């Protein structure tokens, strides 16, 4: 039986403030920067792209051929995205399967909402 695991209960993307908000705090800027940093690697963008086009969760082993990286390096990149709150992880035996967290992506999209869109 598969179980879902969330690495962090309070992942940064869960509390992101729109960049159009006036006077965001240093803490809010740090949180946004952590999420942007997680996405600031081409391999992580490719991972997100592969997950966005997958019909279901993707095994860590399925990223290795596309990225041309070792399983350990792929796991490192997946952990960064998971810690940023962008992914969900499901353990199936010895393999981990990943999917995009749709709610997190919706919240991330709201980060870029302009004042006009919020009205």
N, C-alpha and C positions, 0 to 999 in steps of 0.2 A: 504494500500500500504506500502510495506517495504522500509525503508530508510537505507542507509549505513552510518555509523558513524565512523570516525577515531578519536580516543581520542587525539593523538598527531600528529601534522603535521610533525615534525622532530623527528621521533622515532629513538632511537640509532642505530638499526640494519641498517638503511638506509645509514649510513655513516661509516660503519666499515672498518677498515684497515686490510689487511692480516697480520697475526702474523709473517709471514716470511719476511715482509718488514724490511729493516734495519732502526734502529733508529726511531721507532714510538714515537710519542710525549706522554707526560703525559696525554693530553686530549684524544688522541686516545686510550690509555690504559684504561682510565676511561670509555670510551664508550663501549669498548669490555667487560670490567668487569661488566658493568651494564647488558649487554645482557646475559653473562654467569651466572650472579647472578639470573636472571629471570628463567633460566633453571636449576638452582641448587637445585631444590626441587623435590622430587619424585612425589608429586601430580601434579606438573606442567608438568613433563615428561609424566605422564599418560594422562593428558589433551591433550598434543601435539600428543601423540600416538593415542588417540581416534579420534582426528580431522583428523589425517593423514589417518585413515582408514574409515572415514565417507564419504558417497556418496555426502553429501552436508553440509550446515551449521547445527550446533548442538545447541539445546536449552540448556541454562544454567541448566534447570531442569533435563536434561538427564545425566549430569555429576554426580549428587548427588548420585544415587544408586551405580555407579561404584566406586566412591571414598569413599563412606561412610562418607561424610562430610556434614555439613549443607549447605544450599543454599548460605548463607552469606559468608561462608569460601570459597566455590567454586568461588563465584563472586570476592572475594579478589584475588585468584590465577589467575583468568582470567584477571583481571585488570593489574596485574604485567606483564603477557605475552603481553597484549595489549599495555601497556606503553613501552615495549621493542620493539614494532613494529613487533611482530611475528604473530599477529592475526588481523582479521577484525571483526567488530561487526556490526550486523544488528538488528535494533529494529523492532519487529513485535508485535504491541499492547503492552501488559505489559511485554512480554518476550524478552530477548536478545538472539540472535543466533550468534554463533561464527564459524569462519573458519580460516584455516591457510592462511597467506598471502604468496602465492607462490613466489612472487618476493623477499620478505624478506628472505625466506628460501634459495633462490638461492644466495642472497648476503651473507647470513650467511655461506653457503658452501664455498664461495670464501675466507672467512676469513682463512680457513685452507689450501688454495692452497699453494703449495710449489713453490719455484723459478723455478723448472724444469717444473711444470704444467703450469706456466704462459707463458712459451716460445712457 
